[in-house]
Amino acid sequence: MTFQNPTDEQIFSYLRTAKRIAVVGLSNKEERTSYKIAQLLQDEGYEIIPVNPVLAGQEILGEKVYPDLMAVPGKIDIVDVFRRSEFLPEVAEEFLQTDATVFWAQLGLESEEAAELLKNADRHDIIMNRCIKIELAKMSS
């Protein structure tokens, strides 16, 4: 089975209804893509939740960093993943231990194994190999 992303309209619906976005693998280095995207998400009005075990307890973009998804208090609407593709199944396992709605792997990231894990757990709101910044731009054009 080959993974397929939802339609653009479904992706836009996720973005319109989301309020809190956990950014897994968020770097504290301003030149990194994850930092720039998280900053853009804040500028767009989303609450970002940094998730990075190495930086847990610190702050990035004024928000407390959590060691993993399970440590994040409250509801997560989108889990935006900035970890290499080989780590996506591990992040999917964490995702399944939360009530997060959408699993989103950034541009260039894809894992059939992660998709299977999520679908087998009846979690079908999965986006892979798509940039949230590009999707936001498409949505507003």
HELIX and SHEET records of a PDB file:
HELIX    1   1 ASP A    8  THR A   17  1                                  10    
HELIX    2   2 THR A   33  ASP A   43  1                                  11    
HELIX    3   3 PRO A   53  LEU A   55  5                                   3    
HELIX    4   4 LEU A   69  ALA A   71  5                                   3    
HELIX    5   5 SER A   85  PHE A   87  5                                   3    
HELIX    6   6 LEU A   88  LEU A   96  1                                   9    
HELIX    7   7 GLU A  112  ASN A  120  1                                   9    
HELIX    8   8 ILE A  132  SER A  140  1                                   9    
SHEET    1   A 5 GLU A  47  VAL A  51  0                                        
SHEET    2   A 5 ARG A  20  VAL A  24  1                                        
SHEET    3   A 5 ILE A  78  VAL A  81  1                                        
SHEET    4   A 5 VAL A 102  ALA A 105  1                                        
SHEET    5   A 5 ILE A 126  ILE A 127  1                                        
SHEET    1   B 2 GLU A  59  ILE A  60  0                                        
SHEET    2   B 2 GLU A  63  LYS A  64 -1                                        
END                                                                             
